[in-house]
Amino acid sequence: MPDAAPDATPPAVPGASDAAGRSVPVTQRAVDRIKARIADGTLAPGDRLPTERDLAADLGVSRSSMREAIRALTTLGVLEARHGAGVYVTALRPADLLETFSVLAEVSQGETLIEVLQVRRMLEPAATALAAARADDAQLRRLRGILDRMDAGGDGGDAADAEAGTASADLTFHQAIVEITGNATLAAINDGLSSRTFNARVWRGHRAAGITARLREDHERIFRALQARDPDAARAAATMHVLEVERWLRADLAADVGGSEA
């Protein structure tokens, strides 16, 4: 009997349905099995995968399905293709695995953006409280420097430059606080919930309303709590800050709706 074509789909194998008995697409089954081998240590960070042909035969799927599975896992940051050298398991760093998550805050609008802020209100206060307990003098000096850059934007000068510089410093300030926790996964999630575009929008809106002082006071209050190594005060200050931004967004969205209906 002649051999089957290289891309022919092998006979069905056990495990083609999930725990609820639903059919699982072949490509997803291949993805799940590769992930399982990484999770159980069969494949470790930095390991080279078997050839596409060998892996497809081993997992009982077609080469085309295996190709799609590898492509999907590469997009997710689990695998990386090295030209002329094969496919490897990445270092599996949280920042790499959550890179695609970083688009969330950048493209979210309306109620979804409010939901993003609500999630931030759950995570940021806890992270800020932990940072208050762990911050050393060098980290506090860095935060002070970031705040000084934020204040340097002021309310005068070129508005576009001021907004860009202040919004950038704002984002860096919060990222630096989360970094103090030493939790790389939390830092990666925080990055995914943050947006330079949205930060600029917040500062631009507050500037137009003449209330940028509120945001500066919020950041100073957070810093003072960190400086005092007071987790409870840090948690409260971070909560109030995100809540302030959330309230502003709700009002801004309501104004947009009212304007479009006029």
Salt bridges, closest charged atoms under 4 A:
ASP18 OD2 - ARG22 NE 2.87
ASP32 OD1 - LYS35 NZ 3.96
GLU52 OE2 - ARG63 NE 3.43
GLU52 OE2 - ARG67 NH2 2.90
ASP58 OD2 - ARG37 NH1 2.68
GLU68 OE2 - ARG71 NH1 2.42
GLU80 OE2 - ARG82 NH2 3.12
ASP96 OD2 - ARG93 NH2 2.81
GLU124 OE2 - ARG120 NE 2.63
GLU124 OE1 - HIS174 ND1 3.67
ASP137 OD1 - ARG229 NH2 3.05
ASP148 OD1 - ARG144 NE 3.37
ASP151 OD1 - ARG216 NE 3.63
ASP155 OD1 - ARG207 NH1 3.78
ASP155 OD2 - ARG216 NH1 3.90
GLU163 OE1 - ARG204 NH1 3.75
GLU163 OE2 - ARG207 NE 3.98
ASP170 OD1 - HIS174 NE2 3.16
ASP170 OD1 - HIS219 NE2 3.04
GLU179 OE1 - ARG142 NH1 3.15
ASP218 OD1 - ARG221 NH1 3.12
ASP218 OD2 - HIS241 ND1 3.10
GLU220 OE2 - ARG144 NH2 2.78
GLU244 OE2 - HIS206 NE2 3.27
GLU244 OE2 - ARG214 NH1 3.77
GLU246 OE1 - ARG121 NH2 2.91
GLU246 OE2 - ARG250 NH2 3.58
ASP252 OD2 - ARG201 NH2 2.97
